């Protein structure tokens, strides 16, 4: 499912007034099966028949619907969300461009959406900067000091 369709569905489901809910392991959030909510379902591209699989002619559960149809994977007690792990995340270590991330088909730089061309140019620039600074370190440090820096940089605690 693409991110735009998912977000449209979540926006519509989150507009519905919850009339009864419960948290915990058996969480549910019931909304009325009324004209306004059917209109929101239609706006979201969710057939009424699909919603009725998660309820009846009077109510349906938006948590079950959203999770069952892969629109959401989290409910905070008031709102449905879809969280996914980043497909790509890198710290660029440069001024004005710290974290570059690709998630659900979208690129973000420091949390703001950018296009793919911009993302690639940021990566290229970061790699060029890294190459420059590695060469500078190699040129100004003794061989032992440079090897110590490389060893320290590669060290990871387990």
C-alpha positions in Angstrom: 0.0 0.0 0.0 1.4 3.4 -0.9 1.9 6.0 1.8 -0.5 8.5 0.3 -3.4 6.0 0.4 -2.5 4.9 3.9 -2.4 8.5 5.2 -5.7 9.4 3.5 -7.3 6.5 5.2 -5.8 7.4 8.6 -6.9 11.0 8.2 -10.5 9.9 7.6 -10.6 7.3 10.3 -9.1 9.7 12.8 -11.9 12.2 12.0 -14.5 9.8 13.2 -16.0 10.3 16.7 -15.3 7.4 18.9 -18.3 6.5 21.0 -16.8 3.7 23.1 -13.3 2.5 23.6 -11.0 0.4 25.8 -7.2 0.2 25.9 -4.9 -2.7 26.8 -4.4 -6.0 25.0 -8.0 -6.1 23.8 -8.2 -2.5 22.7 -11.1 -1.3 20.7 -12.5 2.0 19.5 -16.1 1.9 18.2 -17.6 4.5 15.9 -21.2 4.7 14.7 -22.1 3.2 11.3 -23.8 6.5 10.3 -24.0 8.6 7.1 -21.1 10.9 8.2 -18.8 8.0 8.8 -19.8 6.2 5.6 -19.0 9.4 3.8 -15.5 9.4 5.4 -15.0 5.8 4.5 -15.9 6.6 0.9 -13.4 9.6 0.9 -10.7 7.2 2.2 -11.5 4.6 -0.5 -12.6 2.0 2.1 -15.7 0.1 1.0 -18.4 -0.1 3.6 -18.3 -3.9 3.2 -14.7 -3.8 4.5 -15.6 -1.7 7.5 -18.5 -4.1 8.3 -16.1 -7.0 8.6 -15.0 -5.1 11.8 -18.4 -4.4 13.2 -22.1 -4.6 12.3 -24.9 -2.3 11.1 -24.7 -0.1 14.2 -20.9 0.2 14.9 -17.5 -0.8 13.7 -14.1 -0.8 15.3 -11.6 1.6 13.7 -8.6 0.0 15.5 -9.5 -3.4 14.1 -10.2 -1.9 10.6 -7.1 0.1 10.5 -4.8 -2.6 11.7 -6.5 -5.4 9.9 -6.3 -3.6 6.5 -2.7 -2.3 7.2 -3.6 1.4 7.5 -2.2 1.6 11.0 -0.1 -0.3 13.5 -0.5 2.0 16.5 -3.3 3.6 18.4 -2.4 6.0 21.2 -5.9 6.2 22.8 -7.0 9.1 20.6 -5.4 8.6 17.2 -4.4 5.9 14.7 -0.8 5.9 13.3 1.4 3.9 11.0 5.0 3.6 12.1 7.5 2.0 9.9 11.2 1.5 10.3 13.3 3.7 8.0 14.5 1.9 4.9 17.5 4.1 4.9 18.9 6.4 7.5 22.3 8.1 7.6 23.9 10.8 9.7 25.7 13.1 7.2 27.8 15.0 9.8 27.5 18.3 8.0 26.2 21.7 8.8 22.6 22.2 7.8 22.1 18.6 6.8 22.4 16.2 9.6 20.0 13.2 9.1 19.0 11.9 5.7 16.2 9.2 5.8 14.2 7.3 3.3 10.9 5.9 4.7 7.8 4.7 2.9 9.1 6.0 -0.5 9.8 9.5 0.8 13.2 11.2 1.5 13.5 13.5 4.5 16.4 15.7 5.5 16.3 16.7 9.2 12.6 15.6 9.2 11.6 17.7 6.2 10.5 16.0 3.0 12.9 16.5 0.0 13.0 14.9 -3.5 15.3 12.1 -4.5 17.6 14.3 -6.5 18.2 16.5 -3.5 18.8 13.5 -1.3 21.4 12.1 -3.8 23.2 15.4 -4.0 23.4 15.6 -0.1 24.9 12.1 -0.1 27.4 12.9 -2.8 28.5 16.1 -0.9 28.8 14.2 2.4 31.0 11.5 0.8 33.2 14.2 -0.9 33.6 15.9 2.5 34.4 12.7 4.2 37.1 11.9 1.6 38.6 15.3 2.0 38.8 15.1 5.8 40.2 11.6 5.7 43.0 12.8 3.4 43.7 15.8 5.6 43.9 13.5 8.7 46.3 11.2 6.9 48.4 14.1 5.7 48.8 15.8 9.1 49.0 12.9 11.5 51.8 10.4 12.0 51.1 6.9 10.7 50.6 5.6 14.3 48.2 8.5 15.2 46.2 8.0 12.0 45.9 4.3 12.7 44.8 5.0 16.2 42.1 7.4 15.0 40.9 4.8 12.5 40.8 2.1 15.3 38.9 4.5 17.6 36.4 5.4 15.0 35.8 1.7 14.1 35.3 0.7 17.8 31.8 -0.3 18.7 30.6 -1.4 22.1 28.5 -4.6 22.0 
